[in-house]
Amino acid sequence: MKKPNIVVITTDQQRFDTVSAYGKAPYGVKVKTDHLDQLAAEGVRFTNAFTCCPLCSPARTSFLTGTYPHTHKTMTNTNLHPLDNQIQPGDDLVINGLREEGYHTAYVGKWHVNNDINPDEFGYEHFVGLGDYDRYRATLEIPAAPQTKYYATAMGGYGDDPIDLERSRPAYLTKAAIGYIEQFAKEEQPFFVRLDFHGPHFPSVIPEPYASMYRPEDIQPIPSFYDDMTRKPAVQHNTPKYWEADRFTWQDWQKLIAKYMGECTLIDDMVGRVLDKLAELGLDEDTLVLFSTDHGDHLGAHKIWDKAFALYDDNCHVPLLARWKGRIPANSVCTEFVSHYVDMCPTILEAAGAQIPEQVQGQSFLPLCLGQKQERKPYIVSEFHGSHMGFYTIRSIRTEKYKYIFHTGADDEFYDLSEDPYEMSNRIEWPEYADVVKELKLHLVEWMRETRDHLYTEYMVYYLTKNEDLALQAPGRGRVKW
């Protein structure tokens, strides 16, 4: 059978509920995503896809390596910390496998896994990055897009770009990706094109008609905006202060969220251009199209700006769509738990007919796309190791009904999602949940052992389980020479 072309479209920091195919209307407003809705209607939408880490570089590196951040060691954003690990050429298992299978390859858009080495030096035949757009804009003598006065403040997180749509960054990147699709379509070899948008990550500075598409006055608070943060870890009380979001009035949030939604629709229209080009070239049935994002965005939930220091669904639950006409059943829904970027690597490799290396920790979700049965764990784990403000280690384990969050340096969290979907009531000390919490801790320890998490030590295992036998199986004074 002929190998499929593979087109991967990814965004940066897009909430699950901003893809209207999922039937959500966040903040009382349905986000217009007609083309992503088309993709979902013609393929499968995953309802339980979660990020391995709600931070750009760790998640993006997991996409390329098929391993968790604690394994590939890119645990914070590149070039922002003393712990500055960046993967090197040869570590990207996606491009390695695709090249072995004879694929043409192009990478367009945001990279953010190595600040010194670009995708073309990793082995991609073609690369167009965000810096290329900046240079394009400069050659046209178009002023740079308005930026925040201080990147570290939420107040500058939105604005209007006076440039016309066709010369905007999303359009520029889309045209580049379409150009490679057209070029590769003339060849006999299959192709892989990744189109990675920077948005809707702040600052959402966008052109018309998207800048005014959503009226701020129509944006309504989600319930967790009124979370009084009782019994929440202290770091979450501080997080809004980091970005000066603690000074936001609701009117400030409305303006920011309206621009964020506008950028979601702008990107959706660019997705439509790619889908139209595939149809025009007669490639629909020959091409696997995947859409997702690296992680979500709090966007005012719990009054938090951006992501990090918390593992709420707002920044961990992500959209994941797949279409392969004639192979993936149309308008299908998958409810299995998927660690979307850890699992993306083996999924792409399997689709390409490439060998999946032994070190890959992810599990291909291609069988799920095709409507086949697949054994999966009844839970999903996310991790976080720190961001712009410093180091901080958390793990969350989530089932369909419950979520337990382990903080190494603060009080833990537990939520009954069936009664508290917005994660406002921390019930970690409620006695009626003691057995559930105990079970989740055991599952978390199991996951730590299987994935070789550095937290898997006799100290942590005993702290979590109070089980001496389990603790002595982990590295510690009984198993490590000092």
N, C-alpha and C positions, 0 to 999 in steps of 0.2 A: 504493500500500500504506500502511496506517495506520502512523504512527510508533510505535515501541515506547515504553512507559514504561521508565524506567531507574532501578534501585535499586542504589546502590553502598554496600557495607558494608566499612569499613576498620577495622583495629586499629592499635595502636601498639607496635612493637618485638616482633613475633611471629616466632619461629623457623619456618623451613620445615618442620622435622620434627615440629612440634606439631600438624599437621593429619594425622590418622591415615589419610586417604585416600591419602597418599603412601607408605604401607606402612612407616613408620619407627616405631621405639620408642626415642626418645632416653633416655639414662640408664637403659636397661633397662626402661622403663615406657611402655606405649602410652597416649597422651593420648586421652581420650574426647571425640571431636568428631563425634557422630552426625549432626548437622545439616549441617555442612560436608561430611561424607562423602556425605550425600544430595545436596547441591548438585553435588558432583563426579560422582556417579553419574548425575545427570540432565543433565549438561553436559560441559564440558571442563576438565581440569586441566593446567596448564602446569608442566613439570618443570624448565625452564630460565629462570625469571623471576628477574631480579636488580635490586636497587635501583641507582639512579644515584649515590646518596650515602647512607651509613648514618648519617644525622642527620635529625632531624624536619623542621625548617623548610626546608632545601634540598630534600629529597625532596618535601615537600608542595607547595612552590611549583612544582616540576617538574610535578606532577599538574595544576595549574591553567594552566600556560603551555605545556606540551609542549616545554620546552627544558631543557637541562642547567644545573646550578647555576652553572657558570662563565659561562653566557650570561645567565641572569636575575639573577645577582649576589647572590641570597640564599644565601651560601655557608656561613654559620654560623647557629646558632639566634638568632632575633630577640631584640633587647635584651640580648644577652650580650657584645657585643664592640664595639670602635670601628668595625669594619666591620659596620654595622647597616643593611643594606638590606632594606626590606620592600616587596613589590609593592603597587601602588595600585589602586583601582577603575579598571577599564578594562584592566588587565593580565591578569585572569582570563578566559582565552579560552573556558573551559568554560561559564561562565554567560553570556558574551556570545553564544555560538553557540546555546545553549538558549533564550535569550530571543528571539532572532531567529526561531527555529522554533516559537515559541508554547508553550513548555513551562511548566507550573507548576513551581515549584522550592522546595525546602526543604533546609536544611543543619542537621544535628543532631550535636552533639558537639564534639570537639576541632578547633580552627582552626589556630592557631600559624603563620600566615604574615604576620599583621600584628597587633601587640599594641595598636594604637590604633583600627583600623577593623574592624568586624565584618562577617560575610557579608551581612547585610541591606543594608549600605551599599555592598556590591559589586554588589548587584542580585538577590540571592536574596529571594524573597517572604517566607520565614519562616526564623527562626534560633533554635535553642535550644542554648545553650552550656554548658560546664562550670560557669561562674559561676552560671547559672540553677539548676543542681542545688544548689550551695552555699547559695544563697538559699532554695531550697525546704526544704532540711534545717534551716536556721535558723528558718524560720517554724513548723516542727513542733516546735521546741525540742529537736531531736535533736542531741546533741553532734557536732562535726565528727569525721570518720573519724580514727582514730589516725594520726599522721604520724611520720616520722622525726625524731629529735631534731636531727640535722644532715642535711640533704638530700644533703650531699656524702659521706656514708659509706654503704657497702654494708650495714653492720650493721642499719640500719633499713629495709631493702628489702622487708620482708614483715610480716604481722601479721593479726590477726582483727578484723573490724569487727562489733560487737555488733548492728548494725542488721539487721532482717529483709530478706530478698531483695527483696521488692516495693518497698521504699523505698531500695534501693541505687542507686548511680549508673548502672550498666549497665541496670537495669530502668527507671529514670526516662527515660533517653535512648531506650530502645527503645519505650516507650509513646508518647513524643512523635513518633517517626518513624512508628509505626503510625497515630497520629492523623492525620498529614498524608496518609498513603496512603489512609486511609478518606475523608478530605475530598476529595482529588483524584479518587478513583475515581468520584465523583458527577458530575464534569465531563466535557465532551467532549474537552478538551485533554489531550494526553499529559503525564506528570509525570516529574520527576527528584527523587529523594530520596537524599541522602547521609547515612549514619549512621556516625559516626566515633567509635569507642570509645577511651578513654584507655588501657586495659589491652591486653595484660599488662605494659606498661611499669611499672617499679617506681615507688612501693612497692606491691607486691601485698597490699593490705589489703582482705580480702574477707569476706563473710558466710558462714555455714554454709548448705548442707552442703558448700560448695566449699572452705572453709578447711581442712577435715580430710579431703577426698576422697582425697588422695594421701598415703601414709605416707612420711615422710622416710627411714625405714630401708630402703625399697624402692628409693630413688634411687641408681643406681650411676654412678661416674665414666665419662665418655666418654674415649676414648683420649687426646685432646689435653689432658686435664687433667694428664697426666703429661709434657707437653712440657717438656723442660729448657731450652728457648729458646736452644739453641746456635745461633750464627750468625743470630740474629734482631736486627732493628734495636733500638738502645738504648731508643727510646721505648716499645717494648713491654715492656721490663723495668720501666720506670717506671709504666706504666699501672695495674697493680694497686694501686700505692701511692696513686694519686690518690684512689681511693675507699676506701682502707684495706682493700681486699679481700686484700691480702697477709697480713693477720692471720687470715683465714678458715681454720678447720679444715674438713675434709670434712663434719663434722656441721653446720656453719654453712651450707655450700652446700646440703646436703640439705634443710634447712628452707626456704631461699629458693626452691629449684627446685620443691619441692612446692607452695608457694603460687602460683608462676608457672603451674604446670600447672593448678592449681585455677581460676585466673582465665581460662585458655584455655577450660576447659570451661564456666565461667559465661557467657562471651561466646558460645560456641557455642550454648548454650541460648537466648540472646537472638536469635541468628540464626534459630533454629528458630521463634521466635514471629513473626518477619517473614515467613518462608516460609509458615507456616500461615495468616497473614492474607492473603497473596497468593492462596493456594489457595481460601480461604473466599470471597474476593471474585471468584473466577473470572478472575484476572488472570495466571495462570501463563504462558499462551501469548502474552500481550500485553506481557510485561515481560522485559527483559534485566537479569539480576542479576549483578553483578560483586563478587567478594570478593578483598581483598588486605590488605597491611599496608605501612607506610612502609619498614621495614627489619627486620632480625633483632636478635639479642641474643647476645653471647658466652656468657653464663650459665655461666661457669666454664671454658669452652674456653680453653686456654692460660693458665688461672687469671685470665682477664680478666673484669672486671665491666662490664656495660653495653656500650657500643659505642665506636667512634672510635679513631683512631690505628693502625688495622689494617683490612685489607680481606679478612679471612678469610670463607669461605662462611657461617660462623655468623651474621655480621651483614649479609651481602650477598645471600644466597640467600633468596628469599621465596616464600610460597604465592601462587598466582593461579588463581582459579576463575571460570568464566563459565557461566551457564545462560540459555537462551532456548528454551523448549520448542517443538518443532516446527521450529526453525531450526538450533540447535546440536545435532549428533549426541550422543546420550546416551553417557555413560561413555567419552568420547574422551580421548585424550592428545596433547598437543602438545609436542614436544621442541625446537622452535626457540628461539633466544635472544631474549628480550624484555626491554627496559629498562622495567619495568612501569609506573612512574609517568610517565616521559617519554612512553611510548606510550599511556598511559591517556587523555590529552587528545584526541588525534586519533581514538582508538577511540570515545569517547563522541560526539564530533562527527559521525563517520561514521554511527554508529547512529541519530543524531537527524536525519540528512539535512542537516546544517549544513556550510557551507564550512569547510575547514581552512586557516587563514591561512598565508601563505608562511613566516613566521618559525618555525613549528613544526618542531622537529628530530626529533620522535618519528615513529614509523611505526604506523599503526593495526593492531592485531592482530585486528580483527573478521574479516577473511578467514580467519585461522587458526582462529578460533572456529567458523566455518561449514564448516571442513574443506576450505578452498580452498588451492591452492598460492600461496605468496608468497615472493619472493626476499628473503632475510635474510642478514646477515653471519654468518660462522661463528664469531664471537666477540662478547663483551660487555665493555663498559668501565664501571668505577665510579670515582668520584672522591671525594676528601675534602680539606677545606680547613682544618679546625680545629674545636674545640668549646669546652667550658667552660674547658679548660686553656690555650687559646691557639691560634695559627695553626700549621698543619702541612699541607703539600701532598703528596698521594699520588695515583697513578693505578694501577689494576689492569686488565689485559686477560686475559680468561679464555676458553679454548676448552673443548671437551668433555673434553680430556685434560690441558691444561696451564694454568698461571696464572703470569703475570709481574707483579710489583708494583714500580713505579718510585717511589722516595723521593727527593725533591729534596735532602733534608738528612741522609740515612742510607744504609746499605747496602741494595741492592735485594734482592728476594726472587724465587724461582722454585720452583714446586712441580709435580711430576709427579703429577697427581691420580689417575691410573690405578693408581699404586703407593702413593700417600700421600694418601688422600682426606681425612685430618684435618689436612693441611698442617703437618706437624711437621718435615720435613726440607728445609731451605732449600738447594737445589742450584744456586744461582746461579753458582757457580764450577766446577761439574762440567763438564769438557771435552766429554763426550759429549752435552751439551745445548746447546752453543754455537750450533749452527745454528738450533735451535728458538727460543732466546732472541733471536737476531738477527731472525728472521722476526716474532716477536711485537712487537719494538721497531718494526719497519717498519710493522706494522699499527697500532700505537699512534700513531705519527706521522701516519699516514693519517687516523685518527680525530680527532686534534688539529686537523689542517688542516680537515677537513670541518665540524667543530663550532665552529671559531674559538676553540679553547681558548687562554687567555692564556699557556699554557706553549709554545705553538707559536711559537718564536723560533729564529733561526739557532743560538743557543747551545745550546738544549735539543736541537734536531734533530741537530746535530753530535755532541753528547755521547752521544746515544742510538744514532746510526747510523754515525758517523765517515764520513759521505757528504757531501762538500763540495757537490755539485750539489743535493742535497735541502736542505741547510742554507741555501744561498743563495736558495732559493725562499721561505723563511720571513722574516718581519720581523726586521730586525737592522741592523747598521751599513751593510750594502750596500743596504738598502731603506727606511730610515727617516732623515729629516732630523734632525740633532741640533743 
